[in-house]
Amino acid sequence: MTSETEPHLLVVDDDARLRELLRRYLSDSGFRVTTAGDASEARSQLASFAFDLVVLDVMMLRSEGRLPVLLLTAMAEPEDRVNGLEQGADDYLSKPFEPRELVLRIRNILQRRPADAASRDLRFGGCRFDVARGELYRGAEVVHLTAAEAGLLSILAQKPGQAVSREELSLSLSANVRNVDVQMTRLRRKIERDPRFPRYLQTVRGTGYTLKPD
């Protein structure tokens, strides 16, 4: 049984049977596992949750180059391996594979992460946002966030103090710009002392929004 302190993996593969097998095996090996069947679903998951590593069947995404990637593919030729690594994968494993080797490679990648990739918190007012877990706390209590709200806050938390455009937010959340504004209004109600005059989730006129932590 896993806990929220264990590394969170995103497994992306268009083979539903293999996704489920990987989910079960990696969960039994002590990881938290979320799955996606294609790049669109994967981007939605990345916008909603924080992950420590992505396992991909093809090189579909890089999540701004910050997230470690293990490329899992049926292509076994040396040049395919080189191409995958050149595109940004941190490691490469060919199908079929030994599950224990997959776990070892994942753990090796995670151990190589720089210190600044570790979990960190952002604090604003009486709230604390766990960037790695995508969870918001007020004191010791968890503040319930919808997937859209958590995704919006996670994106802003990756660039504290920087303006993020509505267009970038809408693309990352797979939502229209109007929906981004609606989610921001709801999020402010859960965080700000006076949502009409936000101190932490500020509007950047003509651009979008920014998160101003303490």
C-alpha positions as CSV (number, residue, x, y, z in Angstrom):
1,M,0.0,0.0,0.0
2,T,1.4,3.4,-1.0
3,S,1.2,6.7,0.8
4,E,1.3,10.3,-0.4
5,T,5.0,10.5,0.6
6,E,5.9,8.0,-2.1
7,P,7.1,9.2,-5.6
8,H,4.2,9.9,-7.9
9,L,4.5,8.4,-11.4
10,L,2.6,9.1,-14.6
11,V,2.4,6.1,-16.9
12,V,1.5,7.0,-20.5
13,D,0.8,4.1,-22.9
14,D,-1.9,3.5,-25.5
15,D,-2.2,-0.2,-24.5
16,A,-4.8,-0.4,-21.8
17,R,-3.8,-3.8,-20.6
18,L,-0.2,-2.8,-20.2
19,R,-1.1,0.4,-18.4
20,E,-3.1,-1.6,-15.9
21,L,-0.3,-4.1,-15.4
22,L,2.2,-1.3,-14.9
23,R,-0.1,0.5,-12.5
24,R,-0.5,-2.6,-10.4
25,Y,3.2,-3.6,-10.4
26,L,4.5,-0.1,-9.7
27,S,1.9,0.4,-7.0
28,D,3.0,-2.8,-5.3
29,S,6.6,-1.6,-5.6
30,G,5.8,1.5,-3.5
31,F,4.9,4.2,-6.0
32,R,1.8,6.3,-6.4
33,V,0.7,5.7,-10.0
34,T,-1.6,7.7,-12.4
35,T,-2.1,6.5,-15.9
36,A,-3.0,8.1,-19.3
37,G,-3.8,6.6,-22.7
38,D,-2.5,9.4,-24.9
39,A,-0.7,12.7,-24.9
40,S,-3.9,14.8,-24.4
41,E,-4.9,12.9,-21.3
42,A,-1.3,13.0,-20.1
43,R,-1.2,16.8,-20.4
44,S,-4.5,17.0,-18.5
45,Q,-3.0,14.9,-15.7
46,L,0.1,17.0,-15.6
47,A,-1.9,20.1,-15.3
48,S,-3.9,18.7,-12.4
49,F,-1.3,16.9,-10.3
50,A,2.4,17.0,-9.5
51,F,4.5,14.1,-10.6
52,D,8.1,12.9,-9.9
53,L,8.6,11.0,-13.2
54,V,6.8,10.1,-16.4
55,V,7.0,6.6,-18.1
56,L,6.2,7.0,-21.8
57,D,5.7,4.5,-24.6
58,V,6.7,7.2,-27.1
59,M,8.3,10.6,-26.7
60,M,5.0,12.6,-26.5
61,L,5.9,15.3,-24.1
62,R,8.5,16.8,-21.8
63,S,6.6,19.0,-19.3
64,E,8.8,22.0,-19.8
65,G,12.0,19.9,-19.4
66,R,11.6,19.7,-15.6
67,L,10.1,16.3,-15.2
68,P,12.3,13.1,-15.5
69,V,11.2,10.8,-18.3
70,L,11.8,7.1,-18.8
71,L,11.1,6.0,-22.4
72,L,9.4,2.6,-22.6
73,T,9.1,1.5,-26.2
74,A,9.0,-1.5,-28.6
75,M,11.6,0.1,-30.8
76,A,14.9,-1.8,-30.0
77,E,17.3,-0.5,-32.6
78,P,20.3,1.5,-31.2
79,E,19.4,4.6,-33.3
80,D,15.9,4.6,-31.7
81,R,17.5,4.6,-28.3
82,V,19.8,7.4,-29.2
83,N,16.9,9.4,-30.7
84,G,14.9,9.0,-27.6
85,L,17.7,10.2,-25.4
86,E,18.4,13.1,-27.7
87,Q,14.8,14.2,-27.4
88,G,15.2,14.5,-23.6
89,A,14.5,11.0,-22.1
90,D,16.5,10.3,-19.0
91,D,16.6,6.6,-19.6
92,Y,15.3,4.0,-22.1
93,L,13.9,0.5,-21.7
94,S,12.8,-1.7,-24.6
95,K,9.7,-3.9,-24.6
96,P,9.4,-6.7,-23.6
97,F,11.1,-5.8,-20.3
98,E,11.8,-7.3,-16.9
99,P,9.5,-5.4,-14.4
100,R,12.2,-5.4,-11.7
101,E,14.6,-3.7,-14.1
102,L,11.9,-1.0,-14.7
103,V,11.6,-0.3,-11.0
104,L,15.4,-0.1,-10.6
105,R,15.7,2.3,-13.5
106,I,12.9,4.5,-12.1
107,R,14.6,4.6,-8.7
108,N,18.0,5.4,-10.2
109,I,16.5,8.3,-12.1
110,L,14.8,9.6,-9.0
111,Q,18.0,9.4,-7.0
112,R,19.8,11.5,-9.6
113,R,17.3,14.4,-9.3
114,P,18.9,17.7,-8.2
115,A,18.1,19.0,-4.7
116,D,15.9,21.7,-6.1
117,A,13.6,19.1,-7.7
118,A,12.6,17.9,-4.3
119,S,9.2,18.7,-2.7
120,R,8.8,22.3,-1.6
121,D,6.0,24.4,-0.1
122,L,4.8,27.8,-1.0
123,R,3.1,29.9,1.7
124,F,0.6,32.7,1.3
125,G,-1.5,34.1,4.1
126,G,-2.7,31.3,6.3
127,C,-2.3,28.7,3.5
128,R,0.5,26.3,2.5
129,F,0.6,24.7,-1.0
130,D,2.6,21.5,-1.4
131,V,3.9,21.9,-4.9
132,A,4.9,18.2,-5.3
133,R,1.6,16.9,-4.2
134,G,-0.6,19.6,-5.5
135,E,-2.4,20.0,-2.2
136,L,-3.5,23.1,-0.4
137,Y,-3.6,23.4,3.4
138,R,-4.9,25.9,5.8
139,G,-3.1,25.1,9.1
140,A,-3.3,21.3,9.4
141,E,-6.6,21.1,7.4
142,V,-6.6,20.2,3.7
143,V,-8.5,22.7,1.6
144,H,-10.6,20.8,-1.0
145,L,-9.7,21.8,-4.6
146,T,-11.3,20.6,-7.7
147,A,-9.0,19.1,-10.4
148,A,-9.2,22.3,-12.4
149,E,-8.4,24.5,-9.3
150,A,-5.5,22.3,-8.3
151,G,-4.2,22.4,-11.9
152,L,-4.4,26.2,-12.1
153,L,-2.7,26.7,-8.7
154,S,0.0,24.1,-9.7
155,I,0.9,25.9,-12.9
156,L,1.1,29.3,-11.1
157,A,3.2,27.7,-8.3
158,Q,5.8,26.6,-10.9
159,K,6.5,30.3,-11.6
160,P,5.9,32.2,-8.4
161,G,5.9,35.9,-8.9
162,Q,5.8,35.6,-12.7
163,A,2.9,36.5,-14.9
164,V,1.4,33.5,-16.7
165,S,-0.9,34.4,-19.6
166,R,-4.5,33.3,-19.9
167,E,-3.7,31.6,-23.2
168,E,-0.9,29.5,-21.6
169,L,-3.2,28.5,-18.7
170,S,-6.1,27.6,-21.0
171,L,-3.8,25.4,-23.1
172,S,-2.3,23.7,-20.1
173,L,-5.7,23.1,-18.6
174,S,-7.4,22.1,-21.9
175,A,-10.0,24.8,-21.1
176,N,-11.1,28.0,-22.7
177,V,-10.0,31.4,-21.4
178,R,-13.3,32.2,-19.9
179,N,-13.2,28.9,-17.9
180,V,-9.7,29.9,-16.6
181,D,-11.2,33.1,-15.2
182,V,-14.0,31.2,-13.6
183,Q,-11.6,28.8,-11.9
184,M,-9.5,31.7,-10.7
185,T,-12.6,33.3,-9.1
186,R,-13.4,30.1,-7.3
187,L,-9.8,29.6,-6.2
188,R,-9.6,33.1,-4.8
189,R,-12.7,32.4,-2.6
190,K,-10.8,29.6,-1.0
191,I,-7.5,31.4,-0.5
192,E,-8.0,35.2,-0.3
193,R,-9.2,37.1,2.8
194,D,-11.1,39.4,0.4
195,P,-11.4,37.9,-3.0
196,R,-12.4,41.3,-4.5
197,F,-9.0,42.6,-3.6
198,P,-6.6,39.6,-4.0
199,R,-3.3,39.7,-2.3
200,Y,-1.8,36.4,-3.5
201,L,-3.6,35.5,-6.7
202,Q,-3.2,38.7,-8.6
203,T,-4.4,39.7,-12.0
204,V,-1.7,41.0,-14.4
205,R,-3.5,43.5,-16.6
206,G,-3.4,42.6,-20.3
207,T,-1.6,39.3,-19.6
208,G,-3.0,36.8,-17.1
209,Y,-2.4,35.9,-13.5
210,T,0.5,35.6,-11.0
211,L,0.9,33.9,-7.6
212,K,2.6,36.1,-5.0
213,P,3.8,33.9,-2.1
214,D,4.9,35.3,1.2
